[in-house]
Amino acid sequence: SSGINAEWPLRPGVIRNKLKYSLTYNETKKVTMSRAIKVDGKVRTDMCFPTGFQDVISIDKTGEYFRMLFDVKGRFLIHRIKKDEAAYKLCSVKSLNTAAKGVPTLVTHDGRTIRYPDPLVKVYDTIKLDIATGKIQDFIRFEPGNLAYITGGQNCGRIGIITHREKHPGSFDIVHVKDSVGHSFATRLSNVFPIGKGKQAWISLPRGKGVRLSIAEERDRKLAQKAKEM
């Protein structure tokens, strides 16, 4: 239904295993039924309510706020954020339409339909949405030089600067991206989610800043960490 991001359920695993707010299934159910959990500013009592990329989970009783992101291995990540950042979310524009009586609308990646958007907003751009009012505050153009988050494919979870876009009529357009350490990779256009103008991200980034390490680099990092602990 409209406004729901049906990618990953809140489910007991998130509240119990990730946030550590309960020990059992029944305790998890009691936490959600106590109206303590908000998703995008609305109280959700369904333990299996779906959440997805960029959704904001708020727990007012503890003063904690989280944003759903991806880690560099493509797994969902619950990223802790500050209260002022929890007031907005970024949404990718999936389509532009004209509703009844000629009203222009746009549809976002999480199922929202927004009336009368800025005429400069195009498909694949990203809008900054105020969660309380549901209105667009600003937008990011999909263009070379902007920072982007990869949300699908083999490079899911990586972050980098868009370098250029290859157009393939009748097939998938390919976007080339370069991360902060200089590694370049390519992915489909539909997997690229702009998150900032230039190199400045509009959201706080997870640890590692979206840079994927090679197997050897990851091994060296773990060995150095063990050496510090000894």
C-alpha positions as CSV (number, residue, x, y, z in Angstrom):
1,S,0.0,0.0,0.0
2,S,1.0,3.6,-0.4
3,G,3.9,4.9,1.8
4,I,5.1,1.4,2.9
5,N,8.5,0.2,2.0
6,A,8.1,-3.6,1.8
7,E,11.7,-4.6,1.8
8,W,12.6,-5.9,5.3
9,P,10.1,-6.5,8.1
10,L,10.7,-5.0,11.5
11,R,10.2,-8.6,12.8
12,P,11.6,-9.9,16.1
13,G,15.1,-10.2,14.7
14,V,15.5,-6.4,14.5
15,I,14.2,-5.5,17.9
16,R,15.5,-8.6,19.7
17,N,18.8,-9.4,17.9
18,K,19.9,-6.0,16.6
19,L,18.6,-3.4,19.1
20,K,18.6,-5.9,22.1
21,Y,15.4,-4.5,23.5
22,S,13.9,-8.0,24.2
23,L,15.0,-11.6,24.8
24,T,12.0,-13.5,23.5
25,Y,9.4,-13.4,20.8
26,N,6.7,-12.5,23.3
27,E,8.7,-9.7,24.8
28,T,9.3,-8.3,21.3
29,K,5.5,-8.4,20.7
30,K,5.0,-6.5,24.0
31,V,7.5,-3.8,23.0
32,T,5.7,-3.1,19.7
33,M,2.3,-3.3,21.2
34,S,3.3,-0.7,23.8
35,R,3.4,1.8,21.0
36,A,7.1,2.5,21.6
37,I,8.3,2.0,18.0
38,K,7.8,4.6,15.3
39,V,8.6,4.1,11.6
40,D,8.9,7.3,9.6
41,G,7.1,9.2,12.4
42,K,4.1,6.9,12.7
43,V,3.5,4.5,15.6
44,R,3.6,0.8,14.3
45,T,2.3,-1.9,16.6
46,D,2.7,-4.7,14.0
47,M,5.8,-6.7,14.8
48,C,6.3,-7.6,11.2
49,F,5.7,-4.1,9.7
50,P,8.0,-3.8,6.6
51,T,10.9,-1.3,6.7
52,G,13.4,-0.6,3.9
53,F,16.2,1.6,2.7
54,Q,16.2,5.1,4.2
55,D,13.3,4.4,6.7
56,V,13.7,6.1,10.1
57,I,13.0,4.1,13.2
58,S,12.3,6.2,16.3
59,I,12.1,5.2,19.9
60,D,11.0,8.3,21.9
61,K,11.1,6.6,25.3
62,T,14.9,6.1,25.0
63,G,15.6,9.0,22.7
64,E,17.1,6.8,20.1
65,Y,16.8,7.1,16.3
66,F,18.0,4.8,13.5
67,R,18.1,4.9,9.7
68,M,17.9,1.7,7.6
69,L,21.0,1.5,5.3
70,F,23.1,-1.2,3.6
71,D,26.5,-2.3,4.6
72,V,29.2,-2.9,2.0
73,K,28.2,-6.6,1.7
74,G,24.7,-5.7,0.8
75,R,23.1,-6.5,4.1
76,F,20.6,-4.2,5.9
77,L,22.2,-2.1,8.5
78,I,20.5,-0.2,11.4
79,H,22.5,3.0,11.6
80,R,22.2,5.2,14.7
81,I,21.5,8.9,13.9
82,K,20.8,12.1,15.8
83,K,17.3,13.6,16.5
84,D,17.7,16.4,14.0
85,E,18.6,14.0,11.2
86,A,15.6,11.8,12.1
87,A,13.3,14.6,10.9
88,Y,13.9,13.8,7.3
89,K,14.6,11.0,4.8
90,L,15.8,10.8,1.3
91,C,13.6,9.3,-1.4
92,S,14.5,8.3,-4.9
93,V,12.0,9.4,-7.6
94,K,10.7,6.3,-9.5
95,S,8.2,8.0,-11.8
96,L,6.5,11.2,-12.8
97,N,2.8,11.1,-13.6
98,T,-0.3,13.3,-14.1
99,A,-3.2,12.5,-11.9
100,A,-6.9,13.4,-12.3
101,K,-7.6,17.0,-13.3
102,G,-4.0,17.4,-14.6
103,V,-2.4,17.3,-11.1
104,P,1.4,16.5,-11.5
105,T,2.6,13.8,-9.1
106,L,5.7,11.8,-8.4
107,V,6.2,8.3,-6.9
108,T,9.1,7.5,-4.6
109,H,11.0,4.3,-4.0
110,D,9.0,3.7,-0.7
111,G,5.6,4.0,-2.4
112,R,4.7,7.6,-1.6
113,T,2.8,9.7,-4.1
114,I,3.5,13.4,-3.8
115,R,1.4,16.1,-5.5
116,Y,2.7,19.2,-7.2
117,P,6.5,18.5,-7.0
118,D,9.1,21.0,-8.2
119,P,9.0,20.9,-12.0
120,L,12.8,20.6,-12.1
121,V,12.7,17.2,-10.3
122,K,13.2,14.3,-12.8
123,V,13.2,10.5,-12.6
124,Y,16.2,9.0,-10.7
125,D,16.7,12.3,-8.8
126,T,16.5,12.2,-5.0
127,I,14.2,14.3,-2.9
128,K,14.7,15.4,0.8
129,L,11.4,14.7,2.4
130,D,10.2,16.2,5.7
131,I,8.7,13.3,7.6
132,A,6.3,15.3,9.7
133,T,4.7,17.3,6.9
134,G,5.4,14.9,3.9
135,K,6.6,17.9,1.9
136,I,9.8,18.2,-0.3
137,Q,12.4,20.4,1.3
138,D,15.1,20.0,-1.4
139,F,16.3,17.7,-4.1
140,I,19.5,16.2,-5.6
141,R,20.0,15.9,-9.4
142,F,21.1,12.6,-10.8
143,E,24.3,13.9,-12.5
144,P,28.1,13.3,-12.6
145,G,30.0,14.7,-9.6
146,N,27.3,13.9,-7.0
147,L,27.6,11.3,-4.2
148,A,25.5,8.2,-4.6
149,Y,24.6,5.0,-2.6
150,I,24.4,1.7,-4.4
151,T,21.1,0.0,-3.4
152,G,21.2,-3.2,-5.5
153,G,23.4,-5.6,-7.5
154,Q,26.9,-6.9,-6.7
155,N,28.0,-3.5,-5.5
156,C,25.1,-3.0,-3.1
157,G,26.1,-0.8,-0.1
158,R,29.1,0.9,-1.7
159,I,29.2,4.7,-1.8
160,G,31.0,6.9,-4.4
161,I,30.9,9.8,-6.8
162,I,29.0,9.3,-10.1
163,T,31.6,9.7,-12.9
164,H,29.5,9.1,-16.0
165,R,26.4,7.4,-17.4
166,E,26.4,5.1,-20.5
167,K,23.1,5.0,-22.4
168,H,22.1,1.7,-24.0
169,P,18.8,2.2,-25.9
170,G,16.7,-1.0,-25.5
171,S,18.8,-2.3,-22.6
172,F,20.0,-1.1,-19.2
173,D,21.8,2.2,-18.8
174,I,25.1,1.7,-17.0
175,V,26.5,4.2,-14.4
176,H,30.2,4.3,-13.5
177,V,31.0,5.3,-9.9
178,K,34.3,6.0,-8.1
179,D,34.6,5.5,-4.3
180,S,36.7,7.7,-1.9
181,V,39.8,5.5,-2.2
182,G,39.8,5.6,-6.0
183,H,38.2,2.2,-6.8
184,S,35.9,2.4,-9.8
185,F,33.0,0.1,-10.5
186,A,29.8,0.1,-12.7
187,T,26.2,-0.8,-12.0
188,R,22.8,-0.4,-13.5
189,L,21.1,3.0,-13.4
190,S,18.2,1.7,-11.2
191,N,20.7,0.7,-8.5
192,V,22.1,4.2,-8.0
193,F,20.6,6.4,-5.3
194,P,22.1,10.0,-5.1
195,I,22.6,11.1,-1.4
196,G,24.5,14.4,-1.7
197,K,25.5,17.3,-3.9
198,G,29.2,17.0,-4.7
199,K,31.1,15.1,-2.0
200,Q,28.9,16.3,0.8
201,A,26.4,13.6,2.0
202,W,23.0,14.8,3.3
203,I,22.8,11.8,5.7
204,S,25.4,10.5,8.1
205,L,27.2,7.5,6.7
206,P,28.0,4.1,8.3
207,R,31.4,3.1,9.5
208,G,33.8,2.6,6.6
209,K,32.0,5.3,4.5
210,G,30.8,2.7,2.0
211,V,34.3,1.6,0.9
212,R,34.5,-2.2,0.2
213,L,37.8,-3.8,1.2
214,S,39.3,-6.7,-0.7
215,I,39.7,-10.1,1.1
216,A,43.4,-9.4,1.7
217,E,42.7,-5.9,3.1
218,E,39.9,-7.2,5.3
219,R,42.2,-9.9,6.7
220,D,45.0,-7.4,7.4
221,R,42.5,-5.1,9.2
222,K,41.3,-8.0,11.4
223,L,44.9,-9.1,12.2
224,A,45.8,-5.5,13.1
225,Q,42.8,-5.2,15.4
226,K,43.6,-8.5,17.1
227,A,47.2,-7.3,17.6
228,K,45.9,-4.1,19.4
229,E,43.7,-6.2,21.7
230,M,46.5,-8.4,22.8
